[in-house]
Amino acid sequence: MHVRHRFMSAPLSPELKKKHALRSMPVRKGDHVRITKGDFKKIEGDVTKVNTKRRLVYVSGVTLSKADGTQVQRPVRPANIMLLTLVEDKERTKILERRSKVG
């Protein structure tokens, strides 16, 4: 699981890169992201679900209509999104401090 978590990394926005001196971070539920590639390009939303088994991220506002009219969330690959704001908690602040010192 710790290896799969590393595969769930997405690039940071230019502001966050400058602030934290990092290039990418693993995506977490609650992060605010912008989609950079695909049919939903330039859409911003919050991460509602992260599926490490299939290596997919679900973003609010990215939905498809089924034949019966119901809306279904469409998964997005983490490489196709950019992190705009991060969810701050104790673990993540420790990670940011540790990794920014190395860089």
C-alpha positions in Angstrom: 0.0 0.0 0.0 2.8 2.4 0.7 4.2 1.9 -2.8 0.7 2.4 -4.4 0.3 5.6 -2.4 3.4 7.0 -4.2 1.9 6.3 -7.6 -1.1 8.5 -6.6 1.1 11.6 -6.8 0.1 14.7 -8.8 2.1 17.8 -9.7 1.7 20.9 -7.6 0.6 24.3 -8.9 3.4 26.8 -9.5 2.4 28.7 -6.3 2.6 25.5 -4.1 5.9 24.5 -5.8 7.4 27.8 -4.9 6.0 27.7 -1.3 6.9 24.1 -0.4 9.9 23.6 -2.8 8.3 20.3 -4.0 7.3 19.1 -7.4 4.5 16.7 -6.5 2.6 15.2 -3.6 0.2 12.2 -3.2 -3.4 13.2 -3.7 -5.8 13.0 -0.7 -9.5 13.3 -0.2 -10.4 17.0 0.2 -7.6 18.4 -1.9 -8.7 21.1 -4.4 -7.5 20.2 -7.9 -7.7 21.3 -11.6 -7.8 18.8 -14.4 -5.1 19.4 -17.0 -5.8 16.8 -19.6 -8.8 15.1 -21.2 -12.4 15.9 -21.8 -12.8 17.7 -18.5 -9.8 19.9 -19.0 -9.7 23.2 -16.9 -12.4 22.0 -14.5 -11.6 22.6 -10.8 -13.1 20.7 -7.9 -12.4 18.9 -4.7 -11.3 15.2 -4.5 -14.2 13.2 -3.3 -12.6 9.7 -3.4 -9.2 8.1 -4.0 -9.0 4.6 -5.3 -5.5 3.3 -4.8 -6.3 -0.2 -6.1 -7.3 1.1 -9.6 -5.0 4.2 -9.2 -7.8 6.7 -9.9 -9.1 9.9 -8.4 -12.7 11.1 -8.3 -13.3 14.9 -8.5 -16.5 16.7 -7.7 -18.1 18.2 -10.8 -16.7 15.5 -13.2 -19.7 13.5 -14.0 -21.2 11.6 -17.0 -24.9 11.0 -17.8 -26.0 7.4 -18.1 -28.7 6.3 -20.6 -31.4 6.5 -17.9 -30.4 10.1 -17.0 -28.5 9.4 -13.7 -25.2 11.2 -13.1 -22.1 9.1 -12.4 -18.7 10.4 -11.3 -15.9 9.8 -13.9 -12.5 8.8 -12.5 -9.4 10.7 -13.5 -5.8 9.6 -13.4 -3.6 11.5 -10.9 -1.1 12.5 -13.5 -3.8 14.4 -15.3 -4.6 16.7 -12.4 -2.8 19.6 -10.7 -3.0 20.2 -7.0 -4.2 23.8 -6.2 -4.6 23.6 -2.4 -3.7 20.9 0.0 -5.6 19.5 3.0 -3.5 20.4 6.0 -3.2 18.0 8.9 -0.5 16.9 11.3 0.8 14.1 9.1 0.9 16.2 5.9 2.7 19.1 7.6 5.3 16.7 8.8 5.7 15.4 5.3 6.0 18.8 3.8 8.6 19.9 6.4 10.7 16.8 5.9 10.6 16.7 2.1 11.2 20.5 1.7 14.4 20.3 3.8 15.8 17.6 1.5 15.1 19.6 -1.7 
